[in-house]
Amino acid sequence: MNVSTADCCAEPGQKLLSVEAGLTRILDAVPVLARTEQLHLRAALDRVLAETVTAQYDVPSFANSAMDGYAVRSADCNTQGEMQLQVVGTSFAGAPFNGRVERGQCLRIMTGAVMPDGADAVLMQEHVHRKEDQISFSTGSVSAGLNVRYAGEDTRSGDTVLEPGVRLGPAELGLLASVGVAEVRVTQRLRVAFFSTGDELCSVGVPLEKGQIYDSNRYALYGMLSRAGVEFFDLGVIADQRDSVRDAFRQAGNMADLVITSGGVSVGEADYVTETLEELGQIDFWRMAMKPGKPLAFGRIGNAAFFGLPGNPVSAMVTFYLFALPAIRKMQGQTAHDALLFEARCETTFKKAAGRAEFQRGILKREADGSWSVGTTGVQGSHVLSSMAKANCLIRLPAENAGVEAGQMVTVQPFLDFDY
């Protein structure tokens, strides 16, 4: 991966790297963190599990009723006509009935209550008429196990509950609690340092001078990194000065596992940026076969992995989602998952030259007939950040695609796929 900037960037006509090849190279290069920590279950939400968890006992640990009703012997209920049974007690959740249901008897039972000895089915209370200590109902086919939850039906003792690499969401926390787990071992949060470069950038809240723009990329990165579940350090805007850039890179590389910058990686950018990268790290400058996001740098700064995202805000967000986010997930030990992609009918005609993959910003919606359609957010320039704010998906047009007519099917990737 030790490719010089001259080799990678000197010739504008050189062959571009495909999105698929670029992602493969990134994921092959980044390591998985070895640091772990033990956390209480509630503190482990959205963290990545670092151990195999096995059940120590059955869940549920006893046969219980799936609903409010009457526990009966199925053998008593399969005669023709109307049947009557005597109610001999009640079983509540947490307060079981201690006796046995004999022939001709039944037991009032609540959802989650222990099934009494002798009974093997539960009649729904809506299907029963009760008068004092007698119930009557029209008999029919009542099989053993009707409305009964058996011991171990969810999890059996010794079963693997969760594997390492699972990101712990609400369902996973509940599952762990159900088998009595109070603490879990998770990977430590990835440490990410990020900053922007450029004299034209101004911090929010400061009046703009002529030729200046507000630094929106750091705020977008803040949001994306927050949702990625990392620990991050915002180093601010770094001026276009050799010493300032060198100091920022050195500081970031020393404090983080991953360094992300925006701006300063395109062909023709200031020499001290590339000089600093060559001096402090091992950098592979890629010119990606994609739009937006053609300029992208990846490599190492000290012991940290490095992404140099493009300066245009849409390009920065798209390349973060497509390249940096999968790398972050791997580095935190999260098991890889396939991108959430599906087909939708395109409402818009897209003009596109073959040769580069394009990622249009789209608005995905469900039609009355249950099908999906997608339309454009409008102007698609890499500087038009409002196109990302309006969108709820990316429309993925492959490199070989030469344009799309309205009514054709296209591949979409919902933004929801980037938030987990």
Summary of the structure (lengths in Angstrom):
residues: 420
radius of gyration: 30.3
end to end distance: 29.5
largest distance: 93.7
contacts: 1312
relative contact order: 0.13
helix: 24%
strand: 34%
